[in-house]
Amino acid sequence: MARTLARGTRVTGAERTRLAAELAPRYAAGESIRDLAAETGRSYGFIYNVLKEAGVPLRGRGGNTRRRKA
């Protein structure tokens, strides 16, 4: 489980790698970036960048997936 990080602190190097290793499998299992951000106390953009830097394939945006009937 990811720990809450102090807001505004820099997360670099080994700590950032460790965080990515914790978050990547959870994101791959279906948790949202917003959920991960809320739990760690970091922003959506921070979590997005950590996952992207770790090479995690990011899901597309949600939204209306219904198609018009032909």
PDB file of N, CA, C and O in Angstrom:
ATOM      1  N   MET A   1       0.851  -1.184   0.000  1.00  0.00           N
ATOM      2  CA  MET A   1       0.000   0.000   0.000  1.00  0.00           C
ATOM      3  C   MET A   1       0.891   1.240   0.000  1.00  0.00           C
ATOM      4  O   MET A   1       1.832   1.349   0.786  1.00  0.00           O
ATOM      5  N   ALA A   2       0.578   2.153  -0.884  1.00  0.00           N
ATOM      6  CA  ALA A   2       1.370   3.387  -0.982  1.00  0.00           C
ATOM      7  C   ALA A   2       1.128   4.252   0.250  1.00  0.00           C
ATOM      8  O   ALA A   2       0.004   4.363   0.738  1.00  0.00           O
ATOM      9  N   ARG A   3       2.174   4.844   0.728  1.00  0.00           N
ATOM     10  CA  ARG A   3       2.041   5.708   1.900  1.00  0.00           C
ATOM     11  C   ARG A   3       1.745   7.139   1.452  1.00  0.00           C
ATOM     12  O   ARG A   3       2.059   7.531   0.328  1.00  0.00           O
ATOM     13  N   THR A   4       1.147   7.894   2.336  1.00  0.00           N
ATOM     14  CA  THR A   4       0.887   9.289   2.034  1.00  0.00           C
ATOM     15  C   THR A   4       2.212  10.045   2.098  1.00  0.00           C
ATOM     16  O   THR A   4       2.958   9.946   3.072  1.00  0.00           O
ATOM     17  N   LEU A   5       2.481  10.793   1.050  1.00  0.00           N
ATOM     18  CA  LEU A   5       3.726  11.549   0.969  1.00  0.00           C
ATOM     19  C   LEU A   5       3.469  12.988   1.388  1.00  0.00           C
ATOM     20  O   LEU A   5       2.388  13.523   1.141  1.00  0.00           O
ATOM     21  N   ALA A   6       4.443  13.610   2.012  1.00  0.00           N
ATOM     22  CA  ALA A   6       4.297  14.998   2.428  1.00  0.00           C
ATOM     23  C   ALA A   6       4.103  15.876   1.198  1.00  0.00           C
ATOM     24  O   ALA A   6       4.866  15.797   0.235  1.00  0.00           O
ATOM     25  N   ARG A   7       3.089  16.699   1.245  1.00  0.00           N
ATOM     26  CA  ARG A   7       2.766  17.563   0.115  1.00  0.00           C
ATOM     27  C   ARG A   7       3.905  18.548  -0.157  1.00  0.00           C
ATOM     28  O   ARG A   7       4.429  19.177   0.762  1.00  0.00           O
ATOM     29  N   GLY A   8       4.276  18.670  -1.427  1.00  0.00           N
ATOM     30  CA  GLY A   8       5.287  19.626  -1.811  1.00  0.00           C
ATOM     31  C   GLY A   8       6.723  19.126  -1.721  1.00  0.00           C
ATOM     32  O   GLY A   8       7.646  19.822  -2.146  1.00  0.00           O
ATOM     33  N   THR A   9       6.923  17.936  -1.176  1.00  0.00           N
ATOM     34  CA  THR A   9       8.287  17.412  -1.108  1.00  0.00           C
ATOM     35  C   THR A   9       8.672  16.809  -2.455  1.00  0.00           C
ATOM     36  O   THR A   9       7.826  16.283  -3.178  1.00  0.00           O
ATOM     37  N   ARG A  10       9.943  16.890  -2.776  1.00  0.00           N
ATOM     38  CA  ARG A  10      10.427  16.310  -4.025  1.00  0.00           C
ATOM     39  C   ARG A  10      10.611  14.806  -3.841  1.00  0.00           C
ATOM     40  O   ARG A  10      11.123  14.343  -2.822  1.00  0.00           O
ATOM     41  N   VAL A  11      10.186  14.069  -4.844  1.00  0.00           N
ATOM     42  CA  VAL A  11      10.356  12.622  -4.824  1.00  0.00           C
ATOM     43  C   VAL A  11      11.234  12.292  -6.024  1.00  0.00           C
ATOM     44  O   VAL A  11      10.789  12.367  -7.169  1.00  0.00           O
ATOM     45  N   THR A  12      12.474  11.930  -5.754  1.00  0.00           N
ATOM     46  CA  THR A  12      13.434  11.700  -6.826  1.00  0.00           C
ATOM     47  C   THR A  12      14.201  10.399  -6.585  1.00  0.00           C
ATOM     48  O   THR A  12      14.123   9.797  -5.515  1.00  0.00           O
ATOM     49  N   GLY A  13      14.930   9.994  -7.595  1.00  0.00           N
ATOM     50  CA  GLY A  13      15.845   8.866  -7.475  1.00  0.00           C
ATOM     51  C   GLY A  13      15.186   7.578  -7.056  1.00  0.00           C
ATOM     52  O   GLY A  13      14.154   7.182  -7.598  1.00  0.00           O
ATOM     53  N   ALA A  14      15.800   6.922  -6.076  1.00  0.00           N
ATOM     54  CA  ALA A  14      15.342   5.608  -5.625  1.00  0.00           C
ATOM     55  C   ALA A  14      13.931   5.666  -5.047  1.00  0.00           C
ATOM     56  O   ALA A  14      13.149   4.731  -5.221  1.00  0.00           O
ATOM     57  N   GLU A  15      13.604   6.752  -4.365  1.00  0.00           N
ATOM     58  CA  GLU A  15      12.263   6.886  -3.781  1.00  0.00           C
ATOM     59  C   GLU A  15      11.202   6.931  -4.878  1.00  0.00           C
ATOM     60  O   GLU A  15      10.136   6.332  -4.737  1.00  0.00           O
ATOM     61  N   ARG A  16      11.488   7.631  -5.956  1.00  0.00           N
ATOM     62  CA  ARG A  16      10.547   7.723  -7.077  1.00  0.00           C
ATOM     63  C   ARG A  16      10.389   6.360  -7.762  1.00  0.00           C
ATOM     64  O   ARG A  16       9.286   5.978  -8.153  1.00  0.00           O
ATOM     65  N   THR A  17      11.496   5.639  -7.899  1.00  0.00           N
ATOM     66  CA  THR A  17      11.473   4.300  -8.486  1.00  0.00           C
ATOM     67  C   THR A  17      10.669   3.351  -7.617  1.00  0.00           C
ATOM     68  O   THR A  17       9.887   2.548  -8.127  1.00  0.00           O
ATOM     69  N   ARG A  18      10.855   3.438  -6.310  1.00  0.00           N
ATOM     70  CA  ARG A  18      10.109   2.601  -5.365  1.00  0.00           C
ATOM     71  C   ARG A  18       8.611   2.901  -5.447  1.00  0.00           C
ATOM     72  O   ARG A  18       7.786   1.987  -5.446  1.00  0.00           O
ATOM     73  N   LEU A  19       8.273   4.181  -5.519  1.00  0.00           N
ATOM     74  CA  LEU A  19       6.871   4.576  -5.615  1.00  0.00           C
ATOM     75  C   LEU A  19       6.249   4.042  -6.905  1.00  0.00           C
ATOM     76  O   LEU A  19       5.126   3.536  -6.892  1.00  0.00           O
ATOM     77  N   ALA A  20       6.974   4.154  -8.013  1.00  0.00           N
ATOM     78  CA  ALA A  20       6.484   3.639  -9.293  1.00  0.00           C
ATOM     79  C   ALA A  20       6.258   2.135  -9.212  1.00  0.00           C
ATOM     80  O   ALA A  20       5.282   1.622  -9.760  1.00  0.00           O
ATOM     81  N   ALA A  21       7.155   1.427  -8.532  1.00  0.00           N
ATOM     82  CA  ALA A  21       7.028  -0.023  -8.385  1.00  0.00           C
ATOM     83  C   ALA A  21       5.800  -0.398  -7.559  1.00  0.00           C
ATOM     84  O   ALA A  21       5.211  -1.458  -7.774  1.00  0.00           O
ATOM     85  N   GLU A  22       5.410   0.455  -6.621  1.00  0.00           N
ATOM     86  CA  GLU A  22       4.217   0.210  -5.814  1.00  0.00           C
ATOM     87  C   GLU A  22       2.941   0.526  -6.592  1.00  0.00           C
ATOM     88  O   GLU A  22       1.953  -0.204  -6.504  1.00  0.00           O
ATOM     89  N   LEU A  23       2.972   1.618  -7.354  1.00  0.00           N
ATOM     90  CA  LEU A  23       1.761   2.089  -8.015  1.00  0.00           C
ATOM     91  C   LEU A  23       1.451   1.384  -9.334  1.00  0.00           C
ATOM     92  O   LEU A  23       0.283   1.206  -9.679  1.00  0.00           O
ATOM     93  N   ALA A  24       2.475   0.984 -10.066  1.00  0.00           N
ATOM     94  CA  ALA A  24       2.276   0.389 -11.396  1.00  0.00           C
ATOM     95  C   ALA A  24       1.370  -0.840 -11.370  1.00  0.00           C
ATOM     96  O   ALA A  24       0.435  -0.903 -12.169  1.00  0.00           O
ATOM     97  N   PRO A  25       1.598  -1.825 -10.490  1.00  0.00           N
ATOM     98  CA  PRO A  25       0.711  -2.995 -10.504  1.00  0.00           C
ATOM     99  C   PRO A  25      -0.727  -2.666 -10.087  1.00  0.00           C
ATOM    100  O   PRO A  25      -1.678  -3.293 -10.555  1.00  0.00           O
ATOM    101  N   ARG A  26      -0.868  -1.694  -9.220  1.00  0.00           N
ATOM    102  CA  ARG A  26      -2.214  -1.309  -8.792  1.00  0.00           C
ATOM    103  C   ARG A  26      -2.969  -0.642  -9.930  1.00  0.00           C
ATOM    104  O   ARG A  26      -4.160  -0.889 -10.120  1.00  0.00           O
ATOM    105  N   TYR A  27      -2.267   0.214 -10.696  1.00  0.00           N
ATOM    106  CA  TYR A  27      -2.883   0.857 -11.852  1.00  0.00           C
ATOM    107  C   TYR A  27      -3.230  -0.200 -12.900  1.00  0.00           C
ATOM    108  O   TYR A  27      -4.310  -0.166 -13.490  1.00  0.00           O
ATOM    109  N   ALA A  28      -2.313  -1.135 -13.128  1.00  0.00           N
ATOM    110  CA  ALA A  28      -2.542  -2.206 -14.102  1.00  0.00           C
ATOM    111  C   ALA A  28      -3.717  -3.093 -13.690  1.00  0.00           C
ATOM    112  O   ALA A  28      -4.397  -3.664 -14.543  1.00  0.00           O
ATOM    113  N   ALA A  29      -3.954  -3.208 -12.386  1.00  0.00           N
ATOM    114  CA  ALA A  29      -5.061  -4.024 -11.878  1.00  0.00           C
ATOM    115  C   ALA A  29      -6.400  -3.302 -11.955  1.00  0.00           C
ATOM    116  O   ALA A  29      -7.439  -3.896 -11.669  1.00  0.00           O
ATOM    117  N   GLY A  30      -6.387  -2.016 -12.341  1.00  0.00           N
ATOM    118  CA  GLY A  30      -7.646  -1.316 -12.544  1.00  0.00           C
ATOM    119  C   GLY A  30      -7.879  -0.076 -11.711  1.00  0.00           C
ATOM    120  O   GLY A  30      -8.852   0.641 -11.948  1.00  0.00           O
ATOM    121  N   GLU A  31      -7.020   0.203 -10.741  1.00  0.00           N
ATOM    122  CA  GLU A  31      -7.212   1.429  -9.959  1.00  0.00           C
ATOM    123  C   GLU A  31      -6.960   2.641 -10.846  1.00  0.00           C
ATOM    124  O   GLU A  31      -6.152   2.585 -11.772  1.00  0.00           O
ATOM    125  N   SER A  32      -7.648   3.719 -10.559  1.00  0.00           N
ATOM    126  CA  SER A  32      -7.500   4.920 -11.376  1.00  0.00           C
ATOM    127  C   SER A  32      -6.350   5.795 -10.862  1.00  0.00           C
ATOM    128  O   SER A  32      -5.921   5.688  -9.714  1.00  0.00           O
ATOM    129  N   ILE A  33      -5.883   6.643 -11.740  1.00  0.00           N
ATOM    130  CA  ILE A  33      -4.835   7.598 -11.346  1.00  0.00           C
ATOM    131  C   ILE A  33      -5.382   8.500 -10.245  1.00  0.00           C
ATOM    132  O   ILE A  33      -4.661   8.833  -9.304  1.00  0.00           O
ATOM    133  N   ARG A  34      -6.629   8.894 -10.351  1.00  0.00           N
ATOM    134  CA  ARG A  34      -7.232   9.756  -9.323  1.00  0.00           C
ATOM    135  C   ARG A  34      -7.266   9.069  -7.958  1.00  0.00           C
ATOM    136  O   ARG A  34      -6.994   9.702  -6.938  1.00  0.00           O
ATOM    137  N   ASP A  35      -7.598   7.773  -7.935  1.00  0.00           N
ATOM    138  CA  ASP A  35      -7.605   7.035  -6.672  1.00  0.00           C
ATOM    139  C   ASP A  35      -6.202   6.960  -6.073  1.00  0.00           C
ATOM    140  O   ASP A  35      -6.016   7.158  -4.872  1.00  0.00           O
ATOM    141  N   LEU A  36      -5.229   6.674  -6.916  1.00  0.00           N
ATOM    142  CA  LEU A  36      -3.847   6.589  -6.439  1.00  0.00           C
ATOM    143  C   LEU A  36      -3.362   7.948  -5.930  1.00  0.00           C
ATOM    144  O   LEU A  36      -2.652   8.023  -4.927  1.00  0.00           O
ATOM    145  N   ALA A  37      -3.744   9.006  -6.616  1.00  0.00           N
ATOM    146  CA  ALA A  37      -3.353  10.354  -6.200  1.00  0.00           C
ATOM    147  C   ALA A  37      -3.964  10.701  -4.839  1.00  0.00           C
ATOM    148  O   ALA A  37      -3.289  11.251  -3.969  1.00  0.00           O
ATOM    149  N   ALA A  38      -5.233  10.378  -4.669  1.00  0.00           N
ATOM    150  CA  ALA A  38      -5.906  10.689  -3.406  1.00  0.00           C
ATOM    151  C   ALA A  38      -5.273   9.926  -2.247  1.00  0.00           C
ATOM    152  O   ALA A  38      -5.115  10.468  -1.153  1.00  0.00           O
ATOM    153  N   GLU A  39      -4.917   8.683  -2.486  1.00  0.00           N
ATOM    154  CA  GLU A  39      -4.351   7.875  -1.419  1.00  0.00           C
ATOM    155  C   GLU A  39      -2.938   8.318  -1.037  1.00  0.00           C
ATOM    156  O   GLU A  39      -2.575   8.276   0.139  1.00  0.00           O
ATOM    157  N   THR A  40      -2.151   8.736  -2.004  1.00  0.00           N
ATOM    158  CA  THR A  40      -0.774   9.140  -1.712  1.00  0.00           C
ATOM    159  C   THR A  40      -0.656  10.602  -1.314  1.00  0.00           C
ATOM    160  O   THR A  40       0.379  11.025  -0.800  1.00  0.00           O
ATOM    161  N   GLY A  41      -1.714  11.380  -1.550  1.00  0.00           N
ATOM    162  CA  GLY A  41      -1.655  12.801  -1.218  1.00  0.00           C
ATOM    163  C   GLY A  41      -0.927  13.618  -2.263  1.00  0.00           C
ATOM    164  O   GLY A  41      -0.548  14.759  -1.998  1.00  0.00           O
ATOM    165  N   ARG A  42      -0.724  13.058  -3.447  1.00  0.00           N
ATOM    166  CA  ARG A  42      -0.053  13.766  -4.527  1.00  0.00           C
ATOM    167  C   ARG A  42      -1.075  14.124  -5.599  1.00  0.00           C
ATOM    168  O   ARG A  42      -2.225  13.687  -5.543  1.00  0.00           O
ATOM    169  N   SER A  43      -0.652  14.913  -6.565  1.00  0.00           N
ATOM    170  CA  SER A  43      -1.574  15.354  -7.613  1.00  0.00           C
ATOM    171  C   SER A  43      -1.737  14.290  -8.693  1.00  0.00           C
ATOM    172  O   SER A  43      -0.937  13.362  -8.807  1.00  0.00           O
ATOM    173  N   TYR A  44      -2.788  14.453  -9.474  1.00  0.00           N
ATOM    174  CA  TYR A  44      -3.041  13.584 -10.622  1.00  0.00           C
ATOM    175  C   TYR A  44      -1.835  13.625 -11.561  1.00  0.00           C
ATOM    176  O   TYR A  44      -1.365  12.581 -12.014  1.00  0.00           O
ATOM    177  N   GLY A  45      -1.337  14.819 -11.852  1.00  0.00           N
ATOM    178  CA  GLY A  45      -0.219  14.981 -12.772  1.00  0.00           C
ATOM    179  C   GLY A  45       1.041  14.296 -12.289  1.00  0.00           C
ATOM    180  O   GLY A  45       1.783  13.728 -13.091  1.00  0.00           O
ATOM    181  N   PHE A  46       1.293  14.340 -10.993  1.00  0.00           N
ATOM    182  CA  PHE A  46       2.472  13.682 -10.433  1.00  0.00           C
ATOM    183  C   PHE A  46       2.382  12.181 -10.643  1.00  0.00           C
ATOM    184  O   PHE A  46       3.339  11.557 -11.101  1.00  0.00           O
ATOM    185  N   ILE A  47       1.239  11.599 -10.312  1.00  0.00           N
ATOM    186  CA  ILE A  47       1.063  10.148 -10.467  1.00  0.00           C
ATOM    187  C   ILE A  47       1.146   9.763 -11.936  1.00  0.00           C
ATOM    188  O   ILE A  47       1.770   8.761 -12.285  1.00  0.00           O
ATOM    189  N   TYR A  48       0.520  10.554 -12.795  1.00  0.00           N
ATOM    190  CA  TYR A  48       0.566  10.315 -14.235  1.00  0.00           C
ATOM    191  C   TYR A  48       2.015  10.274 -14.721  1.00  0.00           C
ATOM    192  O   TYR A  48       2.405   9.365 -15.455  1.00  0.00           O
ATOM    193  N   ASN A  49       2.805  11.260 -14.308  1.00  0.00           N
ATOM    194  CA  ASN A  49       4.202  11.327 -14.739  1.00  0.00           C
ATOM    195  C   ASN A  49       5.036  10.172 -14.194  1.00  0.00           C
ATOM    196  O   ASN A  49       5.886   9.638 -14.906  1.00  0.00           O
ATOM    197  N   VAL A  50       4.809   9.785 -12.955  1.00  0.00           N
ATOM    198  CA  VAL A  50       5.547   8.661 -12.373  1.00  0.00           C
ATOM    199  C   VAL A  50       5.248   7.380 -13.153  1.00  0.00           C
ATOM    200  O   VAL A  50       6.160   6.615 -13.469  1.00  0.00           O
ATOM    201  N   LEU A  51       3.971   7.148 -13.460  1.00  0.00           N
ATOM    202  CA  LEU A  51       3.600   5.950 -14.215  1.00  0.00           C
ATOM    203  C   LEU A  51       4.167   5.985 -15.631  1.00  0.00           C
ATOM    204  O   LEU A  51       4.655   4.976 -16.141  1.00  0.00           O
ATOM    205  N   LYS A  52       4.098   7.141 -16.249  1.00  0.00           N
ATOM    206  CA  LYS A  52       4.609   7.287 -17.614  1.00  0.00           C
ATOM    207  C   LYS A  52       6.121   7.059 -17.649  1.00  0.00           C
ATOM    208  O   LYS A  52       6.623   6.357 -18.527  1.00  0.00           O
ATOM    209  N   GLU A  53       6.843   7.648 -16.701  1.00  0.00           N
ATOM    210  CA  GLU A  53       8.294   7.468 -16.623  1.00  0.00           C
ATOM    211  C   GLU A  53       8.670   6.005 -16.400  1.00  0.00           C
ATOM    212  O   GLU A  53       9.723   5.552 -16.851  1.00  0.00           O
ATOM    213  N   ALA A  54       7.802   5.269 -15.700  1.00  0.00           N
ATOM    214  CA  ALA A  54       8.064   3.856 -15.406  1.00  0.00           C
ATOM    215  C   ALA A  54       7.716   2.956 -16.591  1.00  0.00           C
ATOM    216  O   ALA A  54       7.942   1.747 -16.540  1.00  0.00           O
ATOM    217  N   GLY A  55       7.166   3.542 -17.657  1.00  0.00           N
ATOM    218  CA  GLY A  55       6.838   2.756 -18.845  1.00  0.00           C
ATOM    219  C   GLY A  55       5.537   1.984 -18.739  1.00  0.00           C
ATOM    220  O   GLY A  55       5.313   1.024 -19.476  1.00  0.00           O
ATOM    221  N   VAL A  56       4.684   2.403 -17.825  1.00  0.00           N
ATOM    222  CA  VAL A  56       3.391   1.731 -17.651  1.00  0.00           C
ATOM    223  C   VAL A  56       2.462   2.147 -18.791  1.00  0.00           C
ATOM    224  O   VAL A  56       2.299   3.341 -19.042  1.00  0.00           O
ATOM    225  N   PRO A  57       1.846   1.177 -19.492  1.00  0.00           N
ATOM    226  CA  PRO A  57       0.895   1.552 -20.543  1.00  0.00           C
ATOM    227  C   PRO A  57      -0.357   2.179 -19.911  1.00  0.00           C
ATOM    228  O   PRO A  57      -1.037   1.542 -19.106  1.00  0.00           O
ATOM    229  N   LEU A  58      -0.646   3.410 -20.276  1.00  0.00           N
ATOM    230  CA  LEU A  58      -1.761   4.125 -19.679  1.00  0.00           C
ATOM    231  C   LEU A  58      -3.037   3.862 -20.459  1.00  0.00           C
ATOM    232  O   LEU A  58      -3.027   3.771 -21.686  1.00  0.00           O
ATOM    233  N   ARG A  59      -4.143   3.742 -19.720  1.00  0.00           N
ATOM    234  CA  ARG A  59      -5.443   3.508 -20.338  1.00  0.00           C
ATOM    235  C   ARG A  59      -5.944   4.794 -20.978  1.00  0.00           C
ATOM    236  O   ARG A  59      -5.532   5.895 -20.612  1.00  0.00           O
ATOM    237  N   GLY A  60      -6.841   4.629 -21.940  1.00  0.00           N
ATOM    238  CA  GLY A  60      -7.467   5.781 -22.566  1.00  0.00           C
ATOM    239  C   GLY A  60      -8.444   6.434 -21.610  1.00  0.00           C
ATOM    240  O   GLY A  60      -8.761   5.889 -20.553  1.00  0.00           O
ATOM    241  N   ARG A  61      -8.911   7.591 -21.990  1.00  0.00           N
ATOM    242  CA  ARG A  61      -9.870   8.309 -21.160  1.00  0.00           C
ATOM    243  C   ARG A  61     -11.194   7.568 -21.144  1.00  0.00           C
ATOM    244  O   ARG A  61     -11.517   6.840 -22.083  1.00  0.00           O
ATOM    245  N   GLY A  62     -11.942   7.748 -20.105  1.00  0.00           N
ATOM    246  CA  GLY A  62     -13.259   7.120 -19.984  1.00  0.00           C
ATOM    247  C   GLY A  62     -14.280   7.888 -20.789  1.00  0.00           C
ATOM    248  O   GLY A  62     -13.992   8.361 -21.888  1.00  0.00           O
ATOM    249  N   GLY A  63     -15.442   8.007 -20.255  1.00  0.00           N
ATOM    250  CA  GLY A  63     -16.473   8.772 -20.937  1.00  0.00           C
ATOM    251  C   GLY A  63     -17.476   7.888 -21.632  1.00  0.00           C
ATOM    252  O   GLY A  63     -17.511   6.676 -21.422  1.00  0.00           O
ATOM    253  N   ASN A  64     -18.281   8.497 -22.450  1.00  0.00           N
ATOM    254  CA  ASN A  64     -19.355   7.803 -23.141  1.00  0.00           C
ATOM    255  C   ASN A  64     -18.784   6.832 -24.161  1.00  0.00           C
ATOM    256  O   ASN A  64     -18.092   7.236 -25.095  1.00  0.00           O
ATOM    257  N   THR A  65     -19.075   5.565 -23.980  1.00  0.00           N
ATOM    258  CA  THR A  65     -18.571   4.554 -24.905  1.00  0.00           C
ATOM    259  C   THR A  65     -19.694   3.957 -25.757  1.00  0.00           C
ATOM    260  O   THR A  65     -19.474   3.006 -26.507  1.00  0.00           O
ATOM    261  N   ARG A  66     -20.882   4.514 -25.639  1.00  0.00           N
ATOM    262  CA  ARG A  66     -21.997   3.998 -26.438  1.00  0.00           C
ATOM    263  C   ARG A  66     -21.856   4.465 -27.871  1.00  0.00           C
ATOM    264  O   ARG A  66     -21.438   5.591 -28.143  1.00  0.00           O
ATOM    265  N   ARG A  67     -22.204   3.605 -28.751  1.00  0.00           N
ATOM    266  CA  ARG A  67     -22.146   3.941 -30.166  1.00  0.00           C
ATOM    267  C   ARG A  67     -23.565   4.167 -30.688  1.00  0.00           C
ATOM    268  O   ARG A  67     -24.529   3.578 -30.199  1.00  0.00           O
ATOM    269  N   ARG A  68     -23.663   5.034 -31.691  1.00  0.00           N
ATOM    270  CA  ARG A  68     -24.959   5.282 -32.279  1.00  0.00           C
ATOM    271  C   ARG A  68     -25.419   4.055 -33.052  1.00  0.00           C
ATOM    272  O   ARG A  68     -24.627   3.394 -33.724  1.00  0.00           O
ATOM    273  N   LYS A  69     -26.697   3.763 -32.948  1.00  0.00           N
ATOM    274  CA  LYS A  69     -27.241   2.643 -33.710  1.00  0.00           C
ATOM    275  C   LYS A  69     -27.360   3.045 -35.165  1.00  0.00           C
ATOM    276  O   LYS A  69     -27.794   4.149 -35.495  1.00  0.00           O
ATOM    277  N   ALA A  70     -26.966   2.128 -36.023  1.00  0.00           N
ATOM    278  CA  ALA A  70     -26.985   2.424 -37.466  1.00  0.00           C
ATOM    279  C   ALA A  70     -28.377   2.288 -38.045  1.00  0.00           C
ATOM    280  O   ALA A  70     -28.571   2.500 -39.242  1.00  0.00           O
TER     281      ALA A  70
END
